[in-house]
């Protein structure tokens, strides 16, 4: 590979690292070409970009962007490396888990993941990453939490209104059972009329 080709790959990688807030570093060693092709198709279906590159070129790309920010990731660059870039932080974890289960393999191995500035190192993090909440899921949870108290308040208000209406109906019913009012509006018994003079 010529220096120009290497520089071209580094520039492409820099562009991807800048574009995505989430990427996974996996070890695809011992996978056949056919298996790597299958993994690429799964990634394509989930809109995850998969790139295979030499560790030295990946390291140069990360160092030229921000050595401190990516220091934990750089330490994981060894063996054969495939990068998975995704808008959704958990899609690569779901793809890796499903691929491993379907092929009865322990590979690809997760070496590290960079998720919105947080770094997860080691294959034992795969299960946690598979269950990570996406931005839309977190927004849904927050909306649910905000709506829950409002629903309780509305339910309590409706309950109070129903009780008041029930109480008013009871009072009205009691009033109808009292002695009927006279024409003058008094509820007292009317005095008997005097007999007419002969």
C-alpha positions as CSV (number, residue, x, y, z in Angstrom):
1,X,0.0,0.0,0.0
2,X,1.4,3.3,-1.0
3,X,1.6,6.3,1.4
4,X,-1.0,8.1,-0.7
5,X,-3.4,5.1,-0.3
6,X,-2.7,5.0,3.5
7,X,-3.5,8.7,3.8
8,X,-6.7,8.3,1.8
9,X,-7.8,5.5,4.2
10,X,-6.9,7.7,7.3
11,X,-8.9,10.6,5.9
12,X,-12.0,8.3,5.3
13,X,-11.7,7.0,8.9
14,X,-11.3,10.5,10.3
15,X,-14.5,11.5,8.4
16,X,-16.4,8.5,9.9
17,X,-15.2,9.1,13.5
18,X,-16.3,12.7,13.2
19,X,-19.6,11.8,11.6
20,X,-20.7,9.2,14.2
21,X,-21.0,9.5,18.0
22,X,-21.2,5.7,18.2
23,X,-18.7,3.1,17.0
24,X,-17.6,-0.4,17.9
25,X,-14.2,-2.0,17.6
26,X,-14.5,-5.7,17.0
27,X,-12.1,-8.6,16.4
28,X,-13.1,-10.5,13.3
29,X,-10.1,-12.9,13.3
30,X,-10.9,-16.5,12.4
31,X,-14.0,-15.5,10.5
32,X,-14.2,-16.7,6.9
33,X,-14.6,-14.3,4.0
34,X,-18.2,-15.6,3.6
35,X,-18.9,-14.9,7.3
36,X,-17.5,-11.4,7.0
37,X,-19.8,-10.9,4.0
38,X,-22.8,-12.1,6.0
39,X,-21.9,-9.8,8.8
40,X,-21.6,-6.9,6.4
41,X,-25.1,-7.6,5.0
42,X,-26.6,-7.6,8.6
43,X,-24.9,-4.3,9.2
44,X,-26.2,-2.9,5.9
45,X,-29.8,-4.0,6.8
46,X,-29.5,-2.1,10.1
47,X,-27.9,1.0,8.6
48,X,-24.6,0.2,10.4
49,X,-21.4,1.0,8.4
50,X,-18.7,-1.6,8.7
51,X,-15.1,-0.9,7.8
52,X,-12.1,-3.2,8.1
53,X,-8.7,-1.4,8.4
54,X,-5.3,-1.8,9.8
55,X,-4.8,-0.9,13.4
56,X,-2.0,1.5,12.6
57,X,-4.2,3.5,10.3
58,X,-7.1,3.5,12.7
59,X,-4.7,4.7,15.4
60,X,-3.4,7.5,13.3
61,X,-6.9,8.7,12.4
62,X,-8.0,8.8,16.1
63,X,-4.8,10.5,17.2
64,X,-5.1,13.2,14.6
65,X,-8.6,13.9,15.8
66,X,-8.3,13.8,19.6
67,X,-5.7,11.6,21.4
68,X,-7.2,12.2,24.8
69,X,-10.8,11.6,23.9
70,X,-10.1,8.3,22.2
71,X,-7.2,7.1,24.5
72,X,-9.3,4.2,25.9
73,X,-10.3,3.1,22.4
74,X,-6.7,3.2,21.0
75,X,-5.5,0.7,23.7
76,X,-8.0,-1.9,22.2
77,X,-6.5,-1.8,18.7
78,X,-4.9,-5.3,18.3
79,X,-5.4,-8.3,16.1
80,X,-7.8,-8.0,13.1
81,X,-10.1,-5.1,13.5
82,X,-13.5,-4.3,12.0
83,X,-15.1,-1.0,12.9
84,X,-18.9,-0.6,13.1
85,X,-20.4,2.9,12.9
86,X,-24.0,3.6,13.9
87,X,-26.4,6.4,14.7
88,X,-28.2,4.0,17.0
89,X,-25.9,3.1,19.9
90,X,-27.2,-0.5,20.4
91,X,-27.6,-1.7,16.9
92,X,-24.0,-3.0,16.5
93,X,-24.4,-4.9,19.8
94,X,-27.6,-6.5,18.6
95,X,-26.0,-7.5,15.3
96,X,-22.9,-9.0,17.0
97,X,-25.0,-11.0,19.5
98,X,-27.4,-12.3,16.8
99,X,-24.5,-13.2,14.5
100,X,-22.7,-15.1,17.2
101,X,-25.8,-17.0,18.2
102,X,-26.6,-17.9,14.6
103,X,-23.1,-19.2,14.0
104,X,-22.4,-20.8,17.4
105,X,-19.3,-18.7,17.7
106,X,-17.7,-16.4,20.2
107,X,-16.6,-14.1,17.4
108,X,-16.7,-11.3,16.4
109,X,-15.3,-10.3,19.8
110,X,-16.1,-6.8,21.1
111,X,-12.9,-5.1,21.9
112,X,-14.3,-1.6,22.7
113,X,-17.2,0.7,22.0
114,X,-17.4,4.4,22.0
115,X,-20.9,5.6,22.8
116,X,-21.6,9.3,22.9
117,X,-18.3,10.0,24.6
118,X,-18.4,7.0,26.9
119,X,-16.0,4.1,26.4
120,X,-16.9,0.5,27.1
121,X,-13.9,-1.9,27.0
122,X,-14.1,-5.7,26.7
123,X,-16.4,-8.4,25.3
124,X,-18.3,-8.6,28.7
125,X,-19.8,-5.2,27.9
126,X,-21.8,-6.6,24.9
127,X,-24.9,-7.6,27.0
128,X,-25.0,-4.1,28.6
129,X,-24.7,-2.4,25.2
130,X,-27.4,-4.5,23.7
131,X,-29.8,-3.2,26.4
132,X,-28.7,0.4,26.3
133,X,-31.5,3.0,25.8
134,X,-31.6,4.9,22.5
135,X,-32.3,8.6,22.4
136,X,-35.9,8.1,21.3
137,X,-36.4,5.4,24.0
138,X,-35.1,7.8,26.7
139,X,-37.4,10.6,25.4
140,X,-40.3,8.2,25.5
141,X,-39.5,7.3,29.1
142,X,-39.3,11.0,30.1
143,X,-42.6,11.8,28.4
144,X,-44.1,8.8,30.2
145,X,-42.8,10.0,33.6
146,X,-44.1,13.5,32.9
147,X,-47.5,12.2,31.9
148,X,-47.9,9.9,34.8
149,X,-48.3,12.6,37.5
150,X,-50.6,14.6,35.2
151,X,-52.8,11.6,34.7
152,X,-53.0,11.1,38.5
153,X,-53.9,14.7,39.1
154,X,-56.6,14.6,36.4
155,X,-58.0,11.4,37.8
156,X,-58.1,12.9,41.3
157,X,-59.8,16.0,40.0
158,X,-62.4,14.0,38.2
159,X,-63.0,11.9,41.3
160,X,-63.5,15.0,43.4
161,X,-66.0,16.5,40.9
162,X,-67.9,13.2,40.8
163,X,-68.1,13.2,44.6
164,X,-69.3,16.8,44.7
165,X,-71.9,16.1,42.0
166,X,-73.0,13.0,43.9
167,X,-73.3,15.1,47.1
168,X,-75.3,17.8,45.3
169,X,-77.7,15.1,44.0
170,X,-78.2,13.7,47.5
171,X,-79.0,17.1,48.9
172,X,-81.5,17.8,46.2
173,X,-83.1,14.4,46.9
174,X,-83.4,15.2,50.6
175,X,-85.0,18.6,49.8
176,X,-87.8,16.9,47.7
177,X,-88.7,14.7,50.7
178,X,-89.4,17.8,52.9
179,X,-92.8,19.3,53.3
180,X,-94.0,21.1,50.2
181,X,-93.8,24.9,50.3
182,X,-96.9,27.0,50.2
183,X,-97.6,29.6,47.5
184,X,-96.0,32.3,49.7
185,X,-92.8,30.2,49.8
186,X,-93.2,29.2,53.5
187,X,-92.9,25.6,54.5
188,X,-95.1,26.2,57.6
189,X,-98.6,24.6,57.6
190,X,-101.3,27.1,56.4
191,X,-103.7,28.3,59.0
192,X,-107.3,27.0,58.6
193,X,-109.7,29.4,57.0
194,X,-112.4,31.0,59.1
195,X,-115.9,29.8,58.4
196,X,-117.9,32.1,56.2
197,X,-120.5,34.3,57.9
198,X,-124.1,33.4,57.3
